[in-house]
Amino acid sequence: MSRYKPKAKKLRLAKKGKQTRWAPLWLIPKLNKGLRKIHPSRYTAKKRSWRKTKTKA
């Protein structure tokens, strides 16, 4: 990727980066009723890896 990016592209890439974050840790016991320990990434809306799927941003 180029060293100098246009601001619009930076904003698109930042948005894509925010969408792939883990769910908040306080949300996990609330969703599971405290029964099981589940990784926060299971509750991420959009799962994407930078290696596997490209964003076309």
N, C-alpha and C positions, 0 to 999 in steps of 0.2 A: 504494500500500500504506500501511497505517496507520503512524503514528509509533511507537506502543507495541504490541508484539507479545507474545502469550503465549509462555511459555518452550517449550512443546511445539512450537509452530509454528516457532520459531527453530531448534530442534533438527532438525526435519524439513528445513527449508531448508538448514541446514548440511550435513546428510547428502547431499542432492541436489547441493550444490556440490562436495563431495569426490568424488562419483562421476564427475564430468565432467572431472577433472584429467588432464593428460598423463601418459603412462607415464614412469617414471624414466629419465633419460638413459643410465644404465649398462646398461639392459635392451636398448636398441636394437641395439648391435653383437652382443649375445649371441643375439638372436633371428634376426638376418640373417646370422650367421656373418661379419660384417665386410664383406660384399660390396656392399651398397647403403646409401646414406644415405636414411632414411625418417623422416618427421616423427613425433615421439612421440605425436601425437594419433591416429595410425592404430591404435595398440594400446590405446586407451582402451576399457574394457568398454562403457560406456553413453555414447553421444554425444548431446548435447542442447545447444541454444542457448537462451539466455534469451528471445530474440526469437521464435523459430519455434515451440517446443513448450512448453506450460505444464505445470507439475508437479502441480497440484491438491493442493498441500501444505497 
